[in-house]
Amino acid sequence: MQRILMTVAAATVLLLGLAVPAVLAAEPTPDSRSVLLTVDRDVDIAAGDHVDTLVVLRADARISGSVDTLIVVDGSATLSGATVGYVNVVNGSAELQSGTTVTGDVRTLDGTVTQAPGVVVQGTSGTLDGDVGAFAVLLIPLLVVLFIGFGLAAIAAALLVAAFGARQVREAEALITREPGRVLVTGLVGSFVLPLLAILVTLTIVGAPIGLGALLIVLPGLAFIGWIVAAIWVGDWILGRSRGPAEARHPFLAAVIGVIVLAIAGIVPFVGAVATWFGVGALLVMAWRILRPPTPSGNADAGQGATTALPVAG
């Protein structure tokens, strides 16, 4: 519950425009743009001291001076004769004692604010629930737009793969169908080993550019192509179930159907990761079988066959 509230609090702070450049200090400073963050440590703002932004996290604050913006998260604040611009309390409490003046608004989210007689609040008092709800209302359409944009980009990439790499895609699909266990294990191991190797290479001076390039470009690209391969395999499987054999040449229809189905199924946790492991595993197995040298046993057998076929002179 605390993690959820902390996340909501951070989003609310951003929504209200309270985020400021962070300058962490142990004690309040007279700087006109001072910011004080205290975590698990009580703090006193004495009379005559001024802090622009005070963030109290899992601690207690006693304020007699002036604070432009006060944010209390999972803690408490006691204001006595203080002058505060805005008070925001998330999963905590604030006590406004006599002589305190709040020139702005008082907002709470799963928190409490007590106000003694003689306290002046020039703004309004209320909860942040409505602001968080409004933030969610604005966020949902944005997520939908991002989801549609990712889907269109994935379909375009899948069509390009189907157009220029149809043979390789068919080989990868065949591996997923014939050797699903080997492919899945290869993809799972490769997803952990390859980034680890790239990190180790990055630690060296000479290999740092190569490692960074692998981490930022090569490995994400491999994961995306693997996901597309898995999506085309899903599309071919659906077409095979519905109308028979797969498309003869380029799997354009399978690419479109597979990307749509896998993108929607990816809402379920781990579905997208498992599909990516299958696709990456198929690509890694293909690469290994292309790069590895031919086994000597096959050459020996071929040589013996040629010898027995020759006539023996008498």
C-alpha angles and dihedrals in degrees: 000000000000092000091052092049092047090053092048090047092053091049091048092050090052091046093053093047095243096132111112136172106290116241108169117205135173094222134019114276130204090237111131091229099041122154122192123193118183122185120187089342127102118234136199124207103194125208109282095026120113131202123179096206126013119187115189114192119183091335142094124254127197111196127189097147130061129292125179096202125015120192119182118187120182090338142078139255130199115199116195118176088338131147113221130175102203131003120203120177122186119183090337143076140256127196116204106200128195116296095029120131125199110193095187137030133314114220131179135188113190086334140106134234121192120198124201124209112278095035114132119213109181095182130049132286123221147114131288092225092098092049091050090048091050090049090052091048089054093043097053096062089046091054090048091052091048091049092051091046092051090048093052092047091048091049091051091049091047091052090052090050090048091049100047104022104037094130094049091047091052090051091050091048090051090053092050090050098043101034108024095152095051092045094049094048091047092051093046094048093043092051090061103031099047096053089045091053091047090052091050090050090049090058090066120079095228096043097042095097091046093048093047091047090051093048097045103033117007101046096042088048091050091050092049094048089047090053090051091050090052090047092053089048089053090049092050090048091052092047091047091053094046106039110006129249121034123255111294100227125001116019096222097141092044089052093054095043094043095050092049094047095044093045091054093043089049088074086078109082117261095006092105092044093051091048090050091050090054093049095044091044091054091050093048093048090050091049092049093051091048095049101040116094120247115270115257092226091070091054092048092052091048091051093051091051091053092050095052091050094060118094117246116235115233 
